[in-house]
């Protein structure tokens, strides 16, 4: 059975608020990703914007505290610690080899835009990765499919000009779609199935 409690990083409400929702996903996060470095990839700047319902409890906990206040810093630290247990829900491949990414200390920030909570942070490889002549693949997704995490448009992923970037959105088969729709808010998908991966976008990059 999937370790559902490991995914309460969705700001502690994704599973709770979904009591009236009968199909996955229960929560939506719009992603923007930009690279750090010109000739080498030294980091990935991530920006995750939560939908209004997912944001509700976070904004409630922050109250009227101004951006940058200790309340926001504490919430950001808690969220970063939790998502670190799931490798920040992000995978990077360099020439088809997996790259371990770690958050840059102090980069995690939480703030709000209107009624939405936004988390920003930076992930970095152990050492910069040369761009020219190499390929990359990037994915950010929730394996359980409780949360839809996606780049809404190609321009939400930015790399240096010498790199060709394609954001590919999958088309899962009818059987997988039917299975996802069959899960109610009390059900967890089979862990071995890695349901979210079937719906996850892939960013493919070729640098010249």
C-alpha positions as CSV (number, residue, x, y, z in Angstrom):
1,X,0.0,0.0,0.0
2,X,1.3,3.5,-0.8
3,X,2.7,5.5,2.0
4,X,0.0,8.1,1.8
5,X,1.1,10.0,4.9
6,X,4.4,10.8,3.3
7,X,2.6,13.0,0.9
8,X,1.0,15.3,3.5
9,X,3.5,17.9,2.3
10,X,0.7,19.1,0.1
11,X,0.5,21.6,2.8
12,X,-1.5,19.2,5.0
13,X,-4.7,19.8,3.2
14,X,-4.7,18.0,-0.2
15,X,-6.2,14.8,1.3
16,X,-8.3,16.6,3.9
17,X,-10.1,19.1,1.6
18,X,-10.9,16.4,-0.9
19,X,-13.8,14.9,1.0
20,X,-16.2,15.9,-1.8
21,X,-13.9,15.0,-4.6
22,X,-14.3,11.5,-6.1
23,X,-11.4,11.3,-8.5
24,X,-7.7,12.1,-8.6
25,X,-5.9,14.5,-8.6
26,X,-7.1,16.4,-5.5
27,X,-4.7,19.3,-5.7
28,X,-3.0,21.3,-8.5
29,X,0.4,22.9,-8.6
30,X,1.6,25.0,-11.5
31,X,5.4,24.8,-11.9
32,X,8.0,27.2,-13.4
33,X,11.6,26.1,-13.7
34,X,14.7,28.1,-14.8
35,X,18.3,27.1,-14.9
36,X,21.3,28.8,-13.3
37,X,24.5,29.0,-15.3
38,X,25.3,29.8,-18.9
39,X,27.8,27.1,-20.0
40,X,27.1,24.8,-17.1
41,X,24.0,23.8,-15.3
42,X,24.7,24.8,-11.7
43,X,21.1,24.8,-10.4
44,X,17.4,24.7,-11.1
45,X,15.3,27.5,-9.7
46,X,11.8,26.0,-8.9
47,X,8.6,28.0,-8.4
48,X,5.5,26.1,-7.3
49,X,2.1,27.9,-7.3
50,X,-0.6,26.1,-5.4
51,X,-4.3,26.3,-6.3
52,X,-6.5,28.3,-3.9
53,X,-8.0,25.4,-2.0
54,X,-4.6,23.7,-1.5
55,X,-3.2,27.1,-0.3
56,X,-6.0,27.8,2.2
57,X,-4.5,26.2,5.3
58,X,-1.1,27.6,4.7
59,X,-2.4,31.1,4.3
60,X,-4.5,30.6,7.4
61,X,-1.5,29.6,9.4
62,X,0.5,32.6,8.1
63,X,-2.4,34.9,9.1
64,X,-1.7,38.5,8.4
65,X,2.1,38.2,8.8
66,X,4.0,40.2,6.2
67,X,6.1,38.4,3.6
68,X,9.5,37.5,5.1
69,X,8.2,37.3,8.6
70,X,9.4,34.5,10.9
71,X,6.0,32.8,10.4
72,X,6.6,32.4,6.7
73,X,10.1,31.3,7.2
74,X,9.1,28.6,9.6
75,X,6.4,27.3,7.3
76,X,8.9,27.3,4.4
77,X,11.4,25.3,6.5
78,X,8.7,22.8,7.4
79,X,7.6,22.3,3.8
80,X,11.2,22.0,2.5
81,X,12.1,19.4,5.1
82,X,9.0,17.3,4.2
83,X,9.5,17.4,0.5
84,X,13.2,16.6,0.9
85,X,12.0,13.2,2.1
86,X,10.6,12.6,-1.4
87,X,13.6,14.1,-3.3
88,X,11.7,17.3,-3.9
89,X,9.4,15.3,-6.3
90,X,12.0,16.1,-9.0
91,X,14.2,13.9,-11.1
92,X,17.0,15.0,-13.5
93,X,18.9,12.8,-16.0
94,X,22.1,13.9,-17.6
95,X,22.9,11.9,-20.7
96,X,20.4,9.4,-19.5
97,X,22.1,9.0,-16.1
98,X,20.3,10.1,-12.9
99,X,21.6,13.2,-11.1
100,X,21.2,13.6,-7.4
101,X,19.8,17.0,-6.6
102,X,19.9,18.8,-3.2
103,X,18.2,22.0,-2.1
104,X,20.5,25.0,-1.8
105,X,20.5,26.0,1.9
106,X,18.2,28.9,2.7
107,X,16.7,29.0,-0.8
108,X,13.3,27.9,0.3
109,X,10.8,30.7,0.4
110,X,7.1,30.8,0.9
111,X,4.8,33.7,0.1
112,X,1.4,34.5,-1.4
113,X,0.0,36.0,-4.5
114,X,-3.6,36.8,-4.0
115,X,-5.2,33.7,-2.5
116,X,-2.5,31.4,-3.7
117,X,0.6,30.2,-1.8
118,X,3.9,30.0,-3.8
119,X,7.0,28.0,-2.8
120,X,10.3,28.8,-4.4
121,X,13.6,27.0,-3.9
122,X,16.8,26.1,-5.7
123,X,18.0,22.5,-6.4
124,X,21.6,21.9,-7.4
125,X,23.8,19.0,-8.5
126,X,26.9,18.1,-6.6
127,X,29.0,19.9,-9.3
128,X,28.0,22.0,-12.3
129,X,27.0,20.0,-15.4
130,X,28.4,21.1,-18.8
131,X,25.6,22.0,-21.2
132,X,27.2,21.9,-24.7
133,X,26.9,18.5,-26.4
134,X,24.8,17.0,-23.7
135,X,21.1,16.0,-23.1
136,X,18.9,16.4,-20.1
137,X,15.5,15.1,-18.9
138,X,13.6,16.7,-16.1
139,X,10.4,15.5,-14.3
140,X,8.5,16.9,-11.3
141,X,5.5,14.9,-10.2
142,X,3.7,13.2,-7.3
143,X,4.0,9.4,-7.8
144,X,0.6,8.8,-6.1
145,X,-1.2,11.2,-8.5
146,X,-2.9,12.9,-5.6
147,X,-1.4,16.1,-6.9
148,X,-1.2,17.3,-10.5
149,X,2.1,19.1,-10.9
150,X,2.7,20.5,-14.3
151,X,4.2,23.2,-16.5
152,X,1.3,25.0,-18.1
153,X,3.2,26.1,-21.2
154,X,6.6,25.6,-22.7
155,X,7.8,29.0,-21.6
156,X,7.5,27.9,-18.0
157,X,10.8,26.0,-18.5
158,X,13.7,28.2,-19.4
159,X,17.3,27.1,-20.4
160,X,20.2,28.9,-22.1
161,X,19.7,29.8,-25.7
162,X,22.0,27.1,-27.0
163,X,19.6,24.4,-25.7
164,X,16.5,23.1,-27.4
165,X,13.7,22.4,-24.9
166,X,10.5,20.3,-25.3
167,X,7.8,19.8,-22.7
168,X,6.1,16.6,-23.5
169,X,2.7,15.8,-21.9
170,X,1.8,12.1,-21.9
171,X,-1.3,10.5,-23.2
172,X,-2.0,7.6,-20.7
173,X,-3.8,4.6,-22.1
174,X,-7.5,4.0,-21.4
175,X,-6.9,1.4,-18.8
176,X,-4.7,3.6,-16.7
177,X,-7.1,6.5,-17.0
178,X,-10.0,4.3,-15.9
179,X,-8.0,3.1,-12.9
180,X,-7.2,6.7,-11.8
181,X,-10.8,7.7,-12.1
182,X,-11.9,4.7,-10.1
183,X,-10.0,5.8,-7.0
184,X,-12.1,7.8,-4.5
185,X,-10.6,10.1,-1.9
186,X,-10.2,7.3,0.6
187,X,-8.2,5.1,-1.8
188,X,-4.5,5.0,-2.5
189,X,-3.1,3.7,-5.8
190,X,-0.9,0.6,-5.9
191,X,2.6,1.8,-4.9
192,X,4.2,-0.5,-7.5
193,X,2.1,1.1,-10.3
194,X,3.7,4.6,-9.8
195,X,0.4,6.0,-11.1
196,X,1.6,9.6,-11.2
197,X,4.4,8.7,-13.5
198,X,2.0,7.7,-16.2
199,X,0.6,11.3,-16.2
200,X,3.8,13.1,-15.6
201,X,5.3,15.6,-18.1
202,X,8.8,15.2,-19.3
203,X,11.1,18.1,-20.2
204,X,13.6,17.0,-22.8
205,X,16.6,19.2,-23.4
206,X,19.4,19.0,-26.1
207,X,22.2,21.5,-25.8
208,X,24.5,22.4,-28.7
